[in-house]
Amino acid sequence: MPPILDVRLGMLSYLTSNPRLGGRLREKLSDFIVDEVLMGRRASRVLLGRETFLKKGPFLYLVAAKFVKMDTRELISRINRVIDGRIRYAGLKDSRSISFQFLSLEGRYKALSLKNGFIVKPVGRYKEPISRGMNDGNHFTLVVRGISSMYELSEFPNFFSYQRFGIKEPFNHEIGKALILRSIEDAVDMIERQGYQAGSARSLKQLSNLLGIDLLRFYIHSYQSYLFNILLSKRIFHGLEPEPGDFIVKSNGEVELYEGRKGELLLPLIGAMSKEKGEWLKEEVRDLLRNEGISKEMFLFRELPEISALGGLRKALGRALNVKVIGRASYVVTSFFLESGMYATSYMRELLKPLDPKEQGFI
């Protein structure tokens, strides 16, 4: 049985029946290293000159390496204090990690040194700026302390993990649900408890003026993530083999309805325009929305269209590639590659099955 926190976040099941291993993540910042991969190149190797990047195009590409506790949003905020221009990134990196990631800049560059807790270095140019999800994925190197061995695992449930929802109550998806219900007063109260200043807001527009569109959109997407986790949990119990009416993605990246061809199962990110074809999925989505007291139409915000969530598809299973495990007397070192949008902590959750995710360094 998953711990209470997992249940609160919609992670109701495991894929494997292997026993709990215990173990602790992130006792040190260097126990969790994230190395972004873009166009087949690892950010750390480009930074060190071991791999070259493209040299032609109007957009300057940088590599940022951070060695202190801060997430990508804070990193960008600090860089913006001394760099004049628009910075874009492909994905958020965990605050409790050493991370290397690519950035693109539209503007003027100024060198930044390690005294800030991070390094930013220009590495090349390209024809277009970085966009969200543009990266191939991330290469992870993790130290798990308190165990001496660990089996290798390839497939795991592709849950949205703890970081998506926040480290304590009120969780991000709870705020997202309040926004979808148009319960502005409840949303403001929870946002204030998270440490933001939103007490004067009485409408979505006022909230966006105070907090910005990106944060409100993130809350909505967090609620979509929670619904996805519940659907995935139920699908694990039902069975993960594609059925007629399911969407799959083929090896060439094409998405189609399952008709006996090989492909990886996709599940919906429920939104205003999401459609379910298969009978199992139709029934589960209908029951889930009824239990939540919402409808798909509520993901459409006519008063603030920028935060509307139309829906999408996400792989049900994650796959770790190039997995390596090295055991020592009191710790294990593991490294692996995950596609963009997949969480290392979801992979490690399936391996370790933590009883106390917070105490064991998952958040």
N, C-alpha and C positions, 0 to 999 in steps of 0.2 A: 504494500500500500504506500503510495507517495506521501511525503510529509504535507502538513497543512498548508504551508506556503505554496507548494506546487499546485495543490487543489485550488487555492485562491487565484492562481494564474492560468487555470485551465489545463494544466499538465496532469492528466488523471491516470496515466498508464505508462508502462515501459514496453519496449519492443522485445527485449530479451528476458529470460528467466534466470540469468546468472546472479549469483549472490552479491550482496553489498560488499564493496571493497574497503569502504572508509577512505581515509586519505584527505589531505588538505591542499587546496590551491592557494596561491598568492600569499604565502607567508612573507615573501619579499617581492618587491616590484619586478625584479628580474626573473621571478618564477613564471611570468606570463609575458611572452614576447610575441608581438603581432607584426608580421611583415607583409605589407600589401603587395599584390601581384597585379600588374597592369600591362596589357599587350605582351604577356609572356615574360615580363621583367620584374624581379623582386626589388622593392624600394631600397632595402639596405645595401644590396649589391650595386645598384646604380649610384647611391650616395658615396660608396667607397671606390667607385671607378672600376669595379669588377665586371659590370655590364654597362653597355652604352645605351643611350636613349636616342630617340629621333631628334633631328636637328633643324627641320624646316617647318615653318608655319608661323602664324601671327600670335599664337598663344604660348606664353612662357610656362614651362613646367618646372615644378620644384619638388624636392623631397624634404619632408619634415620628419625629424626624429625627436621624440620626446622621452625624457628620462625622469620625469616627476609625475606625481598624481594629478592628472587633469584629463578631461575628455576632449574630443575633437572640437566641440563648440567653444570651449574655453581656450583651446589652442588657437583657433582662428581669431577669437576676440583679442588675444594678446598680440598676434601677428598684425592685426589690423591697426593697432596703436602706432605702429612704426612703418607700415607699408601702405602706400596710397594706391588702392585699386581693389577690384573685386576678386575674392579668392573663392575657388570652388573645390569641392572634394567629392570622392566617390562613395565613401561610407564612413560611419561613425566608428571610432576605435574606443575601446574600454579605457576608463580613467585609471584603473588599477593595472596598468601594463606599461611596459616599454614598447613603443610602437614606431613603425616606419611607414609613412604613407605619402602618396603623390598628391600634389596640389597644382592647380593651374591659376595663373594670375593675369588679370587684365588691368594693367597699370604699371607703376614704377616699382622696381625691386630695390630693397636695401638689405644688406647682409645682416643676419641675426646670429648671435653667438650662444655658446652653451651656458653663459651666465643666467640666461632666462629659464634654464631647465630644458631647453630644446634647441635644435639646430635647424635652420632652413637654408637649403642650398639649391641654386638653379641647376638643372640637369639637361635641359633641351627644350625643343619647341615642337608644336604639333598644330595641325590644321583646325582643330576644334577644342573648346575647353572641356575639362573634366565634367562629367555629369553623374548624378547619383546612380549607383549600380553599374557604372561603366567598367569597374575593375573586374579582373578575372576571378578574384577571390583573395584569400589570405593564407599565408603559411604561418603556422603556430608552432612555437616551442614552449612546452609547459613542464614545470617541475611539480610533481605530486609528492608531498611529504607525508610520512607516517605509514607508508607501505613499501614493500621491497620488490613487488612484482605486479604486473598488470597484463591482461591478455590484449591482443590486438582486435580491434573492431572496425568494420568498414561501414555498415549501414546503421542508421539511428533515426529516431523520429525527428523530423525537421521542425521542432517547436520553436516559436519565438521565446527567447530565454529571459532570465531574470532581469537583465539590464534593460530590456524593452519596457518593463513595467515600473522600474524604480526600486529603491532599496528598502523603503518603508511605506506605511500607509500615510496619506491616501495614495493608492497606486495610480499610475498614469491612465490605465484603462477605465478606472472608476470615474475619473474626471471626464474622459472621453464619452462615457455613457451619459453623464449628466449633461454634457453639451448636446448630444444627440437628442436627449429628452427635452432640450431647451430649458433645463432647470438651471438658469444662470446663477441664481443665488447659491445653490448647492455647489456649483462648479467654482464660483468665486471663493467660497469658504475653503474648499479643498486646495485650490491653487495657493491661497494665502498660507495654508498650513504647510505647503511645500516650500515656502520662503519667498514667493513672488509677491509683488505689490499689485493687487487687483481689486482692492476693497471698494473703489469708487465705480467700478463697472456695473452697469445695469442692462447691458445688451451685448450681443456677440461683437458688434462693431466696436463698442467701447473696449471690450476685452482685447480685440485685435490691435487697437491703437496703443494699449498699455503693454501688451506682451509680445506682439508681432504675430504675423500669420503662421510662421513656421512652427511655433510652439503649439498653437491651437490645432494645427494640422497633425502634429505629432500625437497629441492626445487622442484625436479621432482614429488615427492609424493604430494606436495602442489598443483601442477597443476592438478594432478589426482583428488585431493579433490575438486577443483573448478569445474571440469567437472562433478563429481558426484553430487555436490550440484545443478547444473543446471538440470541434469536428474531427480533428486528427486523432484525439484520444478515443473517440467513439469508433472511428474507422479502424484503429488498431484492434479493438475488440471484434469488430465485424469481419476484418480481413483486408489486407492491403493489395490483393490482386485486383487489377483493373476489371471493371464490369461494363456491360453495355450502358452507355449514357455517361460514363466517366470521361473526363478530358485527360489526355496523356501528352507528354512531350517526347518526341522521337530524338534519336541520337544526333540528328542534324539541326535540332532546335525548333522544328516545326511542331505546332500544337494542333491536335485534332481529336475528334471523338473516338473513343476506343471501339474498334471493330475487329478485334482479334490480332491486330498488328502489335509488334513489340513497342514498348514505351514506358516511361516513368509516370506513375499516378500523380495527378494534380488535384488539389482541393481548392475550393473557392475562398478568396478573401471577400467576405460578404460586403456588398455595397449597393448603391442605388441602382446600378445596371447589371449586377451579377445575375446569371441564369444557371439553373441546375437542370440537368437532363435526366439523369438516372433516378429511379424510383427511391432507392435508399437515401440518396442525397437530398432529393426534394423533401422527403418526410423529415429527415433530421434537421434540415435548415428551417423548415416550417415550425417544428417543435421548439427549436432553439430560440427563434425570434419570439415565439409566443411566450416562452418562459422568461425571456428577458424584457418583455413588454415593449418591444420596438417593432418597426417595420423597415423594409429596405428604403422606402421613400424618405425616411427620416435622415438618411445619410446625405441627402441633397439639401444644401443650405442656400436657399434663394437669397437670403439676406446677406450672405457672405460666401459667394460661390467658390472662392479660393480654397476653402477648407472642405468642400464636398468630397466624398469618397465614392467613386463609381464602382469599385470592386476590381478583382483581378484573380490570378491563379498562382499557386505556390506548390512546389514539390512536397509531397507527403513524406518522402524519405530523403535524408541527407546522406551523402557518401564521402567518407574521409579517404583521401588518396595519399599515396607515399607515406603510409604510417610506419613509424619506427618507435620502438620501445626499448629503453635501456634501464635495467633494474640495478639498484645499489642497496646497501644494507638498510638504509632508512628512508630512501626516496626513489622515485622513478622519474626518468626524463622521457617525454614522448614528443614527437613532432609529426605534423600532418598538414595537409592542404584541404581547405574547404572552399566551395564555390561562394561567390558573392551572395550576401544575405543570410548565410548559415552561421550559426553560433557555436563557438568552441565549447561554451558551457553546456549547450544541449548535448553535444557529443560526449562530454565528460560526465554529464548527469546519467546518461545511459550506462556508462562504464562503472562509475562509482556508486550510483544510487544513494546520494547523501541523505542522511536522516535529518541533518540541520544544515541546509544550504548556506545560510549566512555564516555560521560558525566554521564551516568547512571551506570558506573563501569563494563561493560561487557568486556572491554579490558583495 
